[in-house]
Amino acid sequence: MKQFITIFSIIITSCMILILFGIIPLKVLSQDMHLAVKLTKDNHVVRLKTDLKETQEIYRSDKYKTSYISVSPNNRYLAFMAETKPEYTRDGYSVKPEYSLVILDDAGKLINRIDKMDVQKYVWSPDGEKIAFLTFDPGCESQYRCPTGAFVYNIITSELKKIAERVKEINWLFFDSTVLLYELSGREGIVTRWNPRTEKLDTTEFKDIYFSPDGKYYLCLYKDDLRPIQLYNAETNLKEFDIKIIKISTKRLPSGDTSEPFPKDIGGLWNIHDLVSPGGWIFNTGHFLLFTKADVITETEGEEPVKRIISQKVTNEKLFIYDPEQRRVVKEIAGSISSWVGNGNQIIVEHDGKVLFEGLP
């Protein structure tokens, strides 16, 4: 027993020495699993404290508008988009907006602000130490039709590297750490893959870039209409099915003492507007998707063909976790996706005025 206590004391003392000299960062040992942040209307970054009740302001932005805040997969960094105020004339912009990517540590300390490049979209690397982002021409009539480049920024070394030219969409894959790019090429787009280890860019035969975390499936998303989401088998590159809203209900048999599950269609096909972004796949779950649905009660006045909407009320908001292998909803969560954002290891939901952290399937 004395020998065990002695060994234990040596281990504790060694750890304290390593922490004292910075060899083991203290923040790694005390990492907040409930790190959640959001942007306020005043463009400030606030953090939800561990008691889930109080908030703490950790950064103030001086920009006209902020959006798309996220937490890195390793829980150590934050990023968001910032925009300057544009000015207009009858002929178009007199002053173009400028878009930048702001990167902070988890305490709100500024690491870098990537300005003068008109950053519009970004994604984290699986290790949380790099960011890939896309730039667009803000003066273009439709800016998403005018991409100007794809870049990778290394937070640790501050290295910035251009990896492609005319890229419209981007996704950093978690199962093999490569970057998929949806590039404009003539009237049709092509999907290319950039390998960070070899720094080579290769063309693929994939239809889209939204792969499941385990790499087994990918989604083909139609951005411009209400066509259904298509699920593809990544190995065969063949479409498996259009994703339907199917859940398993329990039907009581006449005897009253037994029941059996049966599939029930609860609303037709899902489309991109029902998908919880980015990409729909729940982080670190293999291949589960997250969808949202709600009832909208609309009050109108007047008669056809002229009717005016007076008010709209959203009710009965729910989240659905969908398993494509079983082709059904495996879990329903009451509430809506919160404006609070975490690193994806939990689903943050708002319901009845409360912020809830839901576990993953």
C-alpha positions in Angstrom: 0.0 0.0 0.0 2.8 2.4 0.9 4.5 1.6 -2.4 1.3 2.4 -4.3 0.9 5.8 -2.5 4.6 6.6 -3.2 4.2 5.8 -6.9 0.9 7.9 -7.0 2.6 10.8 -5.4 5.5 10.7 -7.9 3.0 10.7 -10.8 1.0 13.7 -9.4 4.3 15.6 -8.6 5.6 15.0 -12.2 2.4 16.2 -13.8 2.4 19.4 -11.7 6.0 20.0 -12.7 5.2 19.5 -16.4 2.2 21.9 -16.1 4.3 24.5 -14.3 6.9 24.5 -17.1 4.3 24.5 -19.8 5.1 21.1 -21.2 1.5 20.0 -20.6 -0.9 22.9 -21.2 -3.3 23.4 -18.3 -6.1 24.3 -20.6 -6.0 20.8 -22.2 -6.6 19.2 -18.8 -9.4 21.6 -18.0 -11.0 21.8 -21.4 -14.7 22.9 -21.3 -16.8 20.2 -23.0 -19.7 22.7 -22.9 -17.9 25.5 -24.8 -20.6 27.4 -26.6 -20.5 30.9 -28.2 -22.7 33.2 -30.3 -22.7 36.6 -31.9 -24.9 39.3 -30.5 -26.9 42.0 -32.4 -24.1 44.4 -31.4 -21.5 42.1 -33.2 -20.0 41.0 -29.9 -18.9 37.4 -29.2 -20.3 36.0 -26.0 -19.6 32.7 -24.3 -22.0 30.6 -22.3 -20.6 29.7 -18.9 -20.5 26.1 -17.7 -23.6 26.7 -15.5 -25.5 27.2 -18.8 -27.2 30.3 -17.2 -24.8 33.2 -17.3 -22.9 34.6 -20.3 -19.5 36.3 -20.7 -18.5 38.8 -23.4 -15.1 37.8 -24.8 -14.7 39.9 -27.9 -16.0 43.1 -29.5 -16.0 43.5 -33.3 -15.9 47.0 -34.8 -17.4 45.8 -38.2 -20.8 46.6 -39.6 -22.0 43.0 -39.6 -20.9 39.6 -38.3 -22.0 36.1 -39.1 -21.2 32.3 -39.2 -19.5 31.8 -35.9 -18.1 28.4 -35.2 -15.9 26.5 -32.7 -12.9 24.4 -33.9 -13.2 20.6 -33.5 -10.4 20.6 -30.8 -12.4 23.2 -28.8 -9.5 25.7 -28.8 -10.4 28.3 -31.4 -13.4 30.3 -32.7 -13.9 31.9 -36.1 -16.6 34.2 -37.6 -17.2 36.3 -40.7 -17.1 40.1 -40.5 -18.3 42.6 -43.1 -17.8 46.4 -43.6 -20.7 48.6 -44.5 -21.4 49.0 -48.2 -22.7 52.1 -49.9 -24.9 52.2 -53.1 -25.8 54.4 -56.0 -28.2 53.8 -58.9 -25.3 52.4 -60.8 -24.3 49.9 -58.2 -21.7 50.0 -55.4 -20.1 53.3 -54.6 -18.2 51.6 -51.7 -18.0 47.8 -51.9 -18.3 45.7 -48.8 -15.2 44.0 -47.5 -15.4 40.5 -46.0 -12.9 39.2 -43.5 -12.4 36.0 -41.5 -11.7 36.6 -37.7 -10.0 33.9 -35.7 -9.9 33.9 -31.9 -8.7 31.6 -29.1 -11.3 30.1 -26.8 -10.9 33.0 -24.3 -11.6 35.6 -27.1 -8.0 36.7 -27.8 -7.5 37.7 -31.4 -5.2 35.3 -33.3 -5.6 36.7 -36.8 -8.0 38.6 -39.0 -7.7 37.8 -42.7 -8.7 41.0 -44.4 -8.6 42.3 -48.0 -9.4 38.9 -49.5 -13.3 38.9 -49.4 -13.6 35.6 -47.5 -17.2 34.2 -47.8 -17.0 30.6 -46.7 -14.8 28.6 -44.4 -14.4 25.1 -42.9 -12.2 23.7 -40.1 -9.6 20.9 -40.5 -10.4 17.7 -38.4 -7.6 18.6 -35.9 -8.8 22.2 -35.5 -5.5 23.7 -36.3 -6.2 24.9 -39.9 -9.0 26.7 -41.8 -9.8 26.3 -45.5 -11.7 29.2 -46.9 -13.1 30.6 -50.2 -12.9 34.1 -51.6 -15.4 35.8 -54.0 -15.7 39.1 -55.8 -18.1 41.2 -53.8 -18.8 43.5 -56.7 -20.1 40.6 -58.9 -23.8 40.7 -59.8 -24.1 37.3 -58.2 -21.0 36.9 -56.0 -21.2 33.1 -55.7 -20.8 33.0 -59.4 -17.6 34.9 -59.2 -15.2 32.9 -57.0 -11.6 34.0 -56.8 -9.8 31.3 -54.9 -9.5 28.6 -52.2 -7.0 28.9 -49.5 -5.7 27.0 -46.4 -4.5 28.9 -43.3 -2.4 27.2 -40.6 -3.2 28.7 -37.2 -0.1 27.3 -35.6 2.4 28.5 -38.2 0.4 31.4 -39.8 1.2 30.0 -43.2 -1.3 30.9 -45.9 -1.5 28.8 -49.1 -3.7 29.0 -52.2 -4.8 25.6 -53.3 -7.3 26.2 -56.2 -8.9 29.0 -58.3 -12.7 29.0 -59.1 -14.2 27.1 -56.2 -17.9 27.5 -55.2 -18.2 25.1 -52.2 -15.6 23.5 -49.9 -15.6 20.6 -47.3 -12.8 19.2 -45.2 -13.3 15.5 -44.8 -12.9 13.9 -41.4 -12.3 10.3 -42.4 -9.1 11.0 -44.5 -8.3 14.7 -43.8 -8.4 15.7 -47.5 -10.3 18.8 -48.8 -13.1 18.4 -51.4 -13.8 21.4 -53.7 -16.7 22.0 -55.9 -15.1 24.0 -58.8 -16.8 25.8 -61.7 -15.9 24.3 -65.0 -18.0 25.5 -68.0 -21.7 25.0 -67.4 -21.2 22.0 -65.0 -19.2 21.9 -61.8 -16.6 19.3 -61.0 -15.5 17.9 -57.6 -11.7 17.9 -57.0 -9.7 16.7 -54.0 -6.7 18.4 -52.4 -4.4 16.3 -50.3 -2.6 18.3 -47.6 0.2 15.8 -47.3 1.1 15.8 -51.0 -0.4 19.2 -51.8 -1.8 17.7 -55.1 -5.2 18.5 -56.6 -6.9 15.7 -58.4 -10.3 15.4 -60.2 -12.9 13.0 -58.9 -16.1 11.5 -60.2 -18.2 12.5 -57.2 -21.4 14.5 -57.7 -21.0 16.6 -54.6 -18.7 17.2 -51.6 -20.9 16.5 -48.5 -19.5 13.3 -47.1 -20.5 11.5 -43.9 -17.8 11.6 -41.2 -17.0 7.9 -41.8 -16.8 8.4 -45.6 -19.5 5.8 -46.4 -22.0 8.1 -48.0 -22.3 11.6 -49.4 -25.2 13.9 -50.2 -26.0 15.5 -53.5 -27.6 18.9 -52.6 -29.5 21.0 -55.1 -28.9 24.6 -54.0 -31.4 26.4 -56.2 -34.7 24.6 -55.9 -36.8 22.3 -53.8 -35.7 19.0 -55.3 -35.0 16.2 -52.7 -31.7 15.4 -51.1 -30.0 12.5 -52.8 -27.9 10.0 -50.9 -24.9 8.4 -52.8 -22.8 5.4 -51.8 -19.3 6.7 -51.7 -17.7 3.4 -52.7 -19.8 2.7 -55.8 -20.5 6.4 -56.5 -24.1 5.4 -57.3 -27.3 7.0 -56.0 -29.0 4.9 -53.4 -32.3 6.8 -52.8 -34.0 10.2 -52.2 -34.2 10.8 -48.5 -37.8 10.5 -47.2 -39.2 11.5 -43.8 -39.9 8.1 -42.4 -40.0 7.2 -38.7 -40.8 4.0 -36.9 -44.0 4.1 -35.0 -45.4 1.5 -32.6 -48.8 0.0 -33.5 -50.9 -1.5 -30.7 -52.4 -4.8 -31.8 -56.0 -5.8 -30.9 -55.0 -8.0 -28.1 -53.6 -5.0 -26.2 -50.6 -6.8 -24.7 -48.2 -6.7 -27.6 -47.0 -4.1 -30.1 -44.9 -4.1 -33.2 -42.9 -1.3 -35.0 -43.9 -0.2 -38.5 -42.7 2.5 -40.8 -44.8 5.6 -41.3 -44.2 8.4 -43.8 -44.6 11.7 -42.0 -44.2 14.2 -44.7 -42.7 13.3 -48.1 -39.2 14.2 -49.2 -36.6 16.4 -47.3 -34.8 19.2 -49.2 -31.8 21.3 -48.4 -33.9 23.9 -46.5 -34.7 21.3 -43.9 -31.1 20.2 -43.4 -29.2 21.6 -40.4 -26.0 23.0 -41.9 -23.2 22.7 -42.5 -23.6 19.6 -44.7 -26.2 18.0 -42.4 -24.0 15.2 -41.1 -23.7 15.2 -37.3 -20.0 15.5 -36.3 -18.2 12.4 -35.0 -21.2 10.0 -35.4 -20.4 8.0 -38.5 -23.3 8.7 -40.7 -26.2 10.3 -38.9 -28.0 13.4 -40.4 -29.8 16.2 -38.6 -33.0 17.7 -40.0 -35.4 20.3 -38.7 -39.2 20.6 -39.2 -41.8 23.1 -37.8 -45.4 24.0 -38.4 -46.0 27.6 -39.6 -49.4 29.2 -38.8 -50.1 32.0 -41.2 -52.8 34.6 -40.6 -54.0 36.4 -43.7 -56.7 39.0 -44.7 -58.5 39.6 -47.9 -59.7 37.1 -50.5 -58.1 35.4 -53.5 -56.4 36.4 -55.7 -55.3 39.2 -53.4 -54.4 38.1 -49.9 -52.1 39.8 -47.5 -50.1 38.0 -44.8 -50.6 39.6 -41.4 -48.5 37.3 -39.3 -46.7 34.0 -39.2 -46.1 31.9 -36.1 -43.7 28.9 -36.0 -44.9 26.1 -33.7 -44.1 22.5 -32.9 -40.4 22.8 -33.8 -38.5 19.5 -33.8 -35.2 18.1 -34.7 -34.9 14.7 -36.4 -31.8 12.4 -36.3 -31.9 10.3 -39.4 -29.9 7.0 -40.1 -29.5 6.4 -43.8 -28.7 2.7 -43.3 -32.0 2.1 -41.6 -33.7 4.7 -43.8 -35.6 6.1 -40.9 -35.6 8.7 -38.1 -34.0 7.2 -35.0 -34.5 10.1 -32.6 -36.7 13.2 -32.3 -35.7 16.2 -30.2 -38.3 18.8 -29.2 -37.0 22.4 -29.8 -34.9 24.2 -32.4 -31.2 24.5 -33.1 -29.8 27.1 -30.7 -28.1 30.3 -31.7 -25.4 29.0 -29.4 -22.6 27.2 -31.3 -20.3 24.4 -30.1 -17.7 22.2 -31.7 -20.2 19.6 -32.8 -19.7 17.0 -30.1 -23.1 17.8 -28.8 -26.3 19.1 -30.3 -27.2 22.5 -28.7 -31.0 23.0 -28.6 -33.3 25.7 -27.3 -36.7 24.6 -25.9 -39.1 26.4 -23.6 -36.5 29.1 -23.0 -33.7 26.8 -22.0 -30.4 25.9 -23.6 -30.0 22.1 -23.7 -27.0 20.0 -24.7 -28.2 16.8 -26.4 -26.0 13.7 -26.6 -25.1 12.3 -30.0 -26.6 9.0 -31.2 
